[in-house]
Amino acid sequence: MVQNILSKVVGAKYIAILRTWVPNLAAWGTVGGVALVHFTDWRLFLDYVPYIRGKFKDE
């Protein structure tokens, strides 16, 4: 169903190109997310993880 809608808007050629790029984009998105957490205040992100949240209450 989604492919039918996309093929009407974009075209079959571009859908095939997009399918080859999706794994690459997902990998680079993951790398970017990890880099964002690494280079910013990691406590800001880890405060939303339930198990880790309670470990740093005394700081």
C-alpha positions in Angstrom: 0.0 0.0 0.0 2.7 2.4 0.9 4.7 1.5 -2.2 1.7 2.2 -4.4 1.3 5.7 -2.9 5.0 6.4 -3.2 5.2 5.2 -6.8 2.4 7.6 -7.7 4.3 10.5 -6.2 7.9 9.7 -6.7 8.4 6.9 -9.2 9.7 3.4 -9.2 13.3 4.4 -10.1 13.6 6.6 -7.0 12.0 4.0 -4.7 14.6 1.5 -5.8 17.3 4.0 -5.1 15.8 4.8 -1.7 15.7 1.1 -0.8 19.4 0.8 -1.3 20.1 3.9 0.8 17.9 3.1 3.8 20.4 0.8 5.6 23.2 3.3 5.1 21.1 6.1 6.4 20.0 4.1 9.4 23.7 3.3 10.2 24.8 6.9 9.9 21.8 8.0 12.0 22.9 5.6 14.7 26.5 6.8 14.6 25.3 10.4 14.7 23.1 9.7 17.7 25.9 8.0 19.6 28.2 10.9 18.7 25.6 13.4 20.0 25.4 11.6 23.3 29.2 11.2 23.5 30.1 14.9 22.8 27.2 16.4 24.8 26.2 16.1 28.4 25.6 12.3 28.6 23.9 12.6 31.9 21.2 14.6 30.2 20.3 11.6 28.0 20.9 8.9 30.6 18.5 10.5 33.1 15.7 9.1 30.8 17.0 5.5 31.1 15.1 4.0 34.1 17.9 1.7 35.4 20.7 4.3 35.2 18.6 7.2 36.5 18.8 6.1 40.2 22.6 5.6 40.2 23.5 9.3 40.2 21.1 10.8 42.7 23.8 11.8 45.2 25.7 14.0 42.7 
